[in-house]
Amino acid sequence: MGIAYCLEHMHQLNPPVVPRSLDSTTIYLTDDFAAKVSDLEFPDDGAKGSSPRSATSDLETAVHRYGVVLLEILTGR
């Protein structure tokens, strides 16, 4: 749930932030076992003029990578 909350928060920012390198190595646990998302690569200032199709593709990729993280959690990998 913590991972989903972090991703939802980034999506609600103005402009929305879409992580480009989400995987199981970017998820950390705090002392109280709260999940934190870190070590993300964000688009640079030169990418502000990117097309809406590119933003949609980035969002689809982030959703796919989140699914892979969930699968790794469920399988114990």
mmCIF file of the C-alpha atoms, coordinates in Angstrom:
data_MODEL
# 
_entry.id   MODEL 
# 
loop_
_atom_site.group_PDB 
_atom_site.id 
_atom_site.type_symbol 
_atom_site.label_atom_id 
_atom_site.label_alt_id 
_atom_site.label_comp_id 
_atom_site.label_asym_id 
_atom_site.label_entity_id 
_atom_site.label_seq_id 
_atom_site.pdbx_PDB_ins_code 
_atom_site.Cartn_x 
_atom_site.Cartn_y 
_atom_site.Cartn_z 
_atom_site.occupancy 
_atom_site.B_iso_or_equiv 
_atom_site.pdbx_formal_charge 
_atom_site.auth_seq_id 
_atom_site.auth_comp_id 
_atom_site.auth_asym_id 
_atom_site.auth_atom_id 
_atom_site.pdbx_PDB_model_num 
ATOM 1  C CA . MET A 1 1  ? 0.000  0.000   0.000   1.00 0.00 ? 1  MET A CA 1 
ATOM 2  C CA . GLY A 1 2  ? 2.875  2.370   0.723   1.00 0.00 ? 2  GLY A CA 1 
ATOM 3  C CA . ILE A 1 3  ? 4.221  2.020   -2.809  1.00 0.00 ? 3  ILE A CA 1 
ATOM 4  C CA . ALA A 1 4  ? 0.810  2.718   -4.308  1.00 0.00 ? 4  ALA A CA 1 
ATOM 5  C CA . TYR A 1 5  ? 0.383  5.750   -2.039  1.00 0.00 ? 5  TYR A CA 1 
ATOM 6  C CA . CYS A 1 6  ? 3.754  7.188   -3.136  1.00 0.00 ? 6  CYS A CA 1 
ATOM 7  C CA . LEU A 1 7  ? 2.921  6.675   -6.809  1.00 0.00 ? 7  LEU A CA 1 
ATOM 8  C CA . GLU A 1 8  ? -0.536 8.213   -6.378  1.00 0.00 ? 8  GLU A CA 1 
ATOM 9  C CA . HIS A 1 9  ? 0.983  11.257  -4.668  1.00 0.00 ? 9  HIS A CA 1 
ATOM 10 C CA . MET A 1 10 ? 3.479  11.760  -7.524  1.00 0.00 ? 10 MET A CA 1 
ATOM 11 C CA . HIS A 1 11 ? 0.653  11.468  -10.056 1.00 0.00 ? 11 HIS A CA 1 
ATOM 12 C CA . GLN A 1 12 ? -1.424 14.141  -8.273  1.00 0.00 ? 12 GLN A CA 1 
ATOM 13 C CA . LEU A 1 13 ? 1.358  16.749  -8.351  1.00 0.00 ? 13 LEU A CA 1 
ATOM 14 C CA . ASN A 1 14 ? 1.068  19.613  -10.804 1.00 0.00 ? 14 ASN A CA 1 
ATOM 15 C CA . PRO A 1 15 ? 2.585  18.698  -13.248 1.00 0.00 ? 15 PRO A CA 1 
ATOM 16 C CA . PRO A 1 16 ? 2.347  14.960  -12.544 1.00 0.00 ? 16 PRO A CA 1 
ATOM 17 C CA . VAL A 1 17 ? 5.640  13.153  -11.978 1.00 0.00 ? 17 VAL A CA 1 
ATOM 18 C CA . VAL A 1 18 ? 5.980  9.780   -13.691 1.00 0.00 ? 18 VAL A CA 1 
ATOM 19 C CA . PRO A 1 19 ? 8.879  7.658   -12.397 1.00 0.00 ? 19 PRO A CA 1 
ATOM 20 C CA . ARG A 1 20 ? 11.036 6.307   -15.196 1.00 0.00 ? 20 ARG A CA 1 
ATOM 21 C CA . SER A 1 21 ? 12.997 3.621   -13.336 1.00 0.00 ? 21 SER A CA 1 
ATOM 22 C CA . LEU A 1 22 ? 10.604 1.965   -10.892 1.00 0.00 ? 22 LEU A CA 1 
ATOM 23 C CA . ASP A 1 23 ? 11.636 -1.542  -9.880  1.00 0.00 ? 23 ASP A CA 1 
ATOM 24 C CA . SER A 1 24 ? 12.103 -3.583  -6.712  1.00 0.00 ? 24 SER A CA 1 
ATOM 25 C CA . THR A 1 25 ? 15.554 -2.088  -6.072  1.00 0.00 ? 25 THR A CA 1 
ATOM 26 C CA . THR A 1 26 ? 14.041 1.392   -5.692  1.00 0.00 ? 26 THR A CA 1 
ATOM 27 C CA . ILE A 1 27 ? 11.699 0.349   -2.846  1.00 0.00 ? 27 ILE A CA 1 
ATOM 28 C CA . TYR A 1 28 ? 13.048 0.726   0.685   1.00 0.00 ? 28 TYR A CA 1 
ATOM 29 C CA . LEU A 1 29 ? 11.546 0.051   4.118   1.00 0.00 ? 29 LEU A CA 1 
ATOM 30 C CA . THR A 1 30 ? 11.879 2.440   7.046   1.00 0.00 ? 30 THR A CA 1 
ATOM 31 C CA . ASP A 1 31 ? 12.400 1.349   10.656  1.00 0.00 ? 31 ASP A CA 1 
ATOM 32 C CA . ASP A 1 32 ? 8.631  0.982   11.071  1.00 0.00 ? 32 ASP A CA 1 
ATOM 33 C CA . PHE A 1 33 ? 8.350  -1.016  7.805   1.00 0.00 ? 33 PHE A CA 1 
ATOM 34 C CA . ALA A 1 34 ? 6.778  1.796   5.763   1.00 0.00 ? 34 ALA A CA 1 
ATOM 35 C CA . ALA A 1 35 ? 7.566  1.491   2.056   1.00 0.00 ? 35 ALA A CA 1 
ATOM 36 C CA . LYS A 1 36 ? 9.413  4.396   0.449   1.00 0.00 ? 36 LYS A CA 1 
ATOM 37 C CA . VAL A 1 37 ? 10.104 4.893   -3.241  1.00 0.00 ? 37 VAL A CA 1 
ATOM 38 C CA . SER A 1 38 ? 13.536 6.374   -3.969  1.00 0.00 ? 38 SER A CA 1 
ATOM 39 C CA . ASP A 1 39 ? 16.372 6.487   -6.503  1.00 0.00 ? 39 ASP A CA 1 
ATOM 40 C CA . LEU A 1 40 ? 14.049 7.500   -9.308  1.00 0.00 ? 40 LEU A CA 1 
ATOM 41 C CA . GLU A 1 41 ? 15.114 9.102   -12.567 1.00 0.00 ? 41 GLU A CA 1 
ATOM 42 C CA . PHE A 1 42 ? 12.899 12.038  -13.425 1.00 0.00 ? 42 PHE A CA 1 
ATOM 43 C CA . PRO A 1 43 ? 12.722 13.788  -16.793 1.00 0.00 ? 43 PRO A CA 1 
ATOM 44 C CA . ASP A 1 44 ? 15.053 16.745  -17.161 1.00 0.00 ? 44 ASP A CA 1 
ATOM 45 C CA . ASP A 1 45 ? 13.938 20.296  -17.977 1.00 0.00 ? 45 ASP A CA 1 
ATOM 46 C CA . GLY A 1 46 ? 14.522 19.668  -21.684 1.00 0.00 ? 46 GLY A CA 1 
ATOM 47 C CA . ALA A 1 47 ? 11.725 17.079  -21.696 1.00 0.00 ? 47 ALA A CA 1 
ATOM 48 C CA . LYS A 1 48 ? 9.037  19.621  -20.753 1.00 0.00 ? 48 LYS A CA 1 
ATOM 49 C CA . GLY A 1 49 ? 8.064  19.987  -24.367 1.00 0.00 ? 49 GLY A CA 1 
ATOM 50 C CA . SER A 1 50 ? 7.465  16.278  -24.796 1.00 0.00 ? 50 SER A CA 1 
ATOM 51 C CA . SER A 1 51 ? 4.352  15.135  -26.595 1.00 0.00 ? 51 SER A CA 1 
ATOM 52 C CA . PRO A 1 52 ? 1.199  13.935  -24.788 1.00 0.00 ? 52 PRO A CA 1 
ATOM 53 C CA . ARG A 1 53 ? 1.704  10.527  -26.407 1.00 0.00 ? 53 ARG A CA 1 
ATOM 54 C CA . SER A 1 54 ? 5.107  10.297  -24.735 1.00 0.00 ? 54 SER A CA 1 
ATOM 55 C CA . ALA A 1 55 ? 3.555  11.131  -21.338 1.00 0.00 ? 55 ALA A CA 1 
ATOM 56 C CA . THR A 1 56 ? 0.880  8.466   -21.860 1.00 0.00 ? 56 THR A CA 1 
ATOM 57 C CA . SER A 1 57 ? 3.547  5.941   -22.806 1.00 0.00 ? 57 SER A CA 1 
ATOM 58 C CA . ASP A 1 58 ? 5.571  6.833   -19.689 1.00 0.00 ? 58 ASP A CA 1 
ATOM 59 C CA . LEU A 1 59 ? 2.499  6.351   -17.502 1.00 0.00 ? 59 LEU A CA 1 
ATOM 60 C CA . GLU A 1 60 ? 1.751  2.963   -19.101 1.00 0.00 ? 60 GLU A CA 1 
ATOM 61 C CA . THR A 1 61 ? 5.356  1.911   -18.531 1.00 0.00 ? 61 THR A CA 1 
ATOM 62 C CA . ALA A 1 62 ? 5.156  2.969   -14.865 1.00 0.00 ? 62 ALA A CA 1 
ATOM 63 C CA . VAL A 1 63 ? 1.954  0.941   -14.403 1.00 0.00 ? 63 VAL A CA 1 
ATOM 64 C CA . HIS A 1 64 ? 3.626  -2.090  -16.010 1.00 0.00 ? 64 HIS A CA 1 
ATOM 65 C CA . ARG A 1 65 ? 6.693  -1.756  -13.777 1.00 0.00 ? 65 ARG A CA 1 
ATOM 66 C CA . TYR A 1 66 ? 4.479  -1.427  -10.688 1.00 0.00 ? 66 TYR A CA 1 
ATOM 67 C CA . GLY A 1 67 ? 2.778  -4.682  -11.721 1.00 0.00 ? 67 GLY A CA 1 
ATOM 68 C CA . VAL A 1 68 ? 6.164  -6.362  -11.991 1.00 0.00 ? 68 VAL A CA 1 
ATOM 69 C CA . VAL A 1 69 ? 7.049  -5.155  -8.475  1.00 0.00 ? 69 VAL A CA 1 
ATOM 70 C CA . LEU A 1 70 ? 3.768  -6.575  -7.155  1.00 0.00 ? 70 LEU A CA 1 
ATOM 71 C CA . LEU A 1 71 ? 4.457  -9.892  -8.893  1.00 0.00 ? 71 LEU A CA 1 
ATOM 72 C CA . GLU A 1 72 ? 7.928  -10.026 -7.320  1.00 0.00 ? 72 GLU A CA 1 
ATOM 73 C CA . ILE A 1 73 ? 6.391  -9.370  -3.883  1.00 0.00 ? 73 ILE A CA 1 
ATOM 74 C CA . LEU A 1 74 ? 3.773  -12.090 -4.344  1.00 0.00 ? 74 LEU A CA 1 
ATOM 75 C CA . THR A 1 75 ? 6.300  -14.669 -5.533  1.00 0.00 ? 75 THR A CA 1 
ATOM 76 C CA . GLY A 1 76 ? 8.830  -13.799 -2.842  1.00 0.00 ? 76 GLY A CA 1 
ATOM 77 C CA . ARG A 1 77 ? 11.528 -12.824 -5.284  1.00 0.00 ? 77 ARG A CA 1 
# 
